[in-house]
Amino acid sequence: MRIAATHSHLHGLEHVKIWKNSAWEELCAGLLQSDDEVSDLSEILTRLRFYLDGKNWVCETGGSQKSGRFSKDRVSVQLDTTSDIDSLSTRIGHHLFAYQQDQIDVGIEILPMKSMQKHMSSGPAYYEGELYNVIRNGRGVPSVPLVLVGIEP
């Protein structure tokens, strides 16, 4: 697995690289350790959950097999394997709520690139489409620093 693209909303990427670099490095290493042949988001989530658990990240999803929400050092990370069309806006809502409650400083959303998503049967949200939605909404919406991360084999 590789990180194909990132987008920084409200300086989220800059914040995480400067102030939360160890958390960012652990997340990147967790994504890169997945087998290049894996294109199933559920398998990627399982491997990422196992890796981050070993690095003392907290899994906040109560064992759900379809959603991964992790946090460490005021950074919230989400990888969702569902095809629910409202799932990304709901997940960003979780980041926004945690940010407004002063629980996190930045949220990170991990999404498959379109080239990876088109081979998936479940049809989850994909990076390019959600990047368009974030840019279309403008600078202040959502009002939480975010990093969109696009992954592909």
Phi, psi and omega in degrees: 000143177223156175274112184271331183201153173223152174225133180257119177252126183055041176063030179298315181294319179297318180298312184291324180287329181272311189262336184233040188298323181294320177295318179298315180297320178295317179297313179299316179297321178296322178287320183288338182283349179290147179299136180298337182279346184281122175236009178268118182298328178297319178292319178298317179298317179299314180293319179294317179301315180298315182295311183291330176299322178290345179255016177067030170282152179260125175273122187257010186259007176063032176086007179300135180275349184256350183221139176237116175236120184235153175215150175193136173054042177065025174244131178248130182238138178225137172225119185243136181257003183278165178255012181298124184296331179271001189296321182293316179296325176294316180294320177296327175300323176296318177298314182299315180299314180296324178293316180293332178274007180059039178260334179226162174253337183204146176245146180234126177250125178258124184226147174287149172288160180304322180298330178274320184296325184292345177265001182263140182282335186278342177065052179288168174302152180231159189306306186299321179293318180285329174298316177303315181297318179295315181293319180299324181287341178097174187298321187271359183234119357284156184269050177220136175298127183229154169234122171267128181241122177261127182244155175201158178293000000 
